């Protein structure tokens, strides 16, 4: 009788241990699956401001829709258009709920680029937005628009050229292809990702790409609606290259 009781007790303990181990395994698996989601970074700041006005620049960091409150590093890189070599970097402070901020004022007119460099959970993102200070000269703005239309940032050695054929239409899966050049030569073996969003909206989608012939990198995306879309081409390689170029796409019905 005692033997039966001992055996039953041992089986019960073993079963509880097994169930506990399974539960931990499921939690680890779920945690591992969630960690595969890319981090997303949204910059929140004014589009226009006055000279000397104190601005608060925010970077909201999320993963799978949840705030990332344990980022390894968040810093803002700021430079006047055409003067990237003189850029300044400032570490952001952790506010709350995945928001990291700095205070910044600009002491001259012009168009300034603001990049939020975010390193968190083994990933890195670096979205860029622009703020216009005062009333820059019209010829300066026109030249910048011309450079953007040409697909080349004069401050960057990297240029990209749209290769997708025909009109881009809404509702259809579309290959988005850019040829990537570094110092006017095809750049192969790079890590290239596309950051896509509809102009005027906040939701951004990240596309991985595959390299084809002639350093043409292709990602697949379905544009939900007609209109203007922004695409930032992020380019990195093992030699320390880390650049991005913004393009505009027109999507038809």
Secondary structure as GFF3:
##gff-version 3
##sequence-region A 1 253
A	DSSP	alpha_helix	2	34	.	.	.	ID=ss1
A	DSSP	beta_strand	39	44	.	.	.	ID=ss2
A	DSSP	beta_strand	48	49	.	.	.	ID=ss3
A	DSSP	beta_strand	55	63	.	.	.	ID=ss4
A	DSSP	beta_strand	66	67	.	.	.	ID=ss5
A	DSSP	beta_strand	73	80	.	.	.	ID=ss6
A	DSSP	three_ten_helix	84	86	.	.	.	ID=ss7
A	DSSP	beta_strand	88	91	.	.	.	ID=ss8
A	DSSP	beta_strand	93	96	.	.	.	ID=ss9
A	DSSP	beta_strand	99	104	.	.	.	ID=ss10
A	DSSP	beta_strand	110	120	.	.	.	ID=ss11
A	DSSP	beta_strand	123	125	.	.	.	ID=ss12
A	DSSP	beta_strand	128	133	.	.	.	ID=ss13
A	DSSP	alpha_helix	138	150	.	.	.	ID=ss14
A	DSSP	beta_strand	158	162	.	.	.	ID=ss15
A	DSSP	beta_strand	168	169	.	.	.	ID=ss16
A	DSSP	beta_strand	173	182	.	.	.	ID=ss17
A	DSSP	beta_strand	185	186	.	.	.	ID=ss18
A	DSSP	beta_strand	191	198	.	.	.	ID=ss19
A	DSSP	beta_strand	205	208	.	.	.	ID=ss20
A	DSSP	beta_strand	210	211	.	.	.	ID=ss21
A	DSSP	three_ten_helix	213	215	.	.	.	ID=ss22
A	DSSP	beta_strand	216	222	.	.	.	ID=ss23
A	DSSP	beta_strand	227	236	.	.	.	ID=ss24
A	DSSP	beta_strand	242	252	.	.	.	ID=ss25
###
